[in-house]
Amino acid sequence: MPPALISLAAWVVPGAGHLWQGRRQKGVIFLITLPLMFAIGLWLGGRLFPFEFSQPLVVLAAFANLGLGVPYFAASALALGSGAVTAPSYEYGNAFLIVSGLLNMLVVLDAYDIALGRK
């Protein structure tokens, strides 16, 4: 299995890279927990940050959000994640959204290492 294809699958669907390589327990855990973290972030009123290149920190947050793959695109298509700045849980929601994307990026790297035989 080509590592690049496994990495793409792992990015698009959290846990898919591990499932594809027979690591069922890890794959199922990632498949459940990462989208759940993302959903909690949306529920807490977090914001899916736009790619505003005039604001470097906003761009970094946008890349972090994009790291989750399909759940990000689904939320964007459904116009979720507008972010209620006045909500008391706004920053917590942002943290959940950003961290879920960053964790999935680490999961993608782990799937890539497994595909190369490093693990």
C-alpha positions, 0 to 999 in steps of 0.5 A: 500500500502506498504511504501517500495514499494511506496518508490521504485516507487518514487525513480525509477520514480520521482513523482510516489510515490505521483501519486500512493497515489492520490497526483496528483498535487505534483506527476505531478510537481515532474514528470516534474521538476526533470527530467527536472532539470536533462536534463538541467544539462546534456545540460549544460555539467555536469558530471555523476560522477563514483563510485571511492571509492578512492575519497570520494567526487566523490562517494557522487556526484555519489550517488546524481546522482543515486538518480534520478532513471530511468533518471540516468540509461537512461543517463548512458546507452546512454553515456551522462554526460561525462562532459566537464570540459572546458565548462563554464557551467560545474559546473552549469551542475554538480549542476543541476545533483546533486541537482535533485538527492538529491531533488528526495531523499527528494521526496522519503522520503515525499512519505514514510511519506505519506504512513505511515500516518505521513502527 
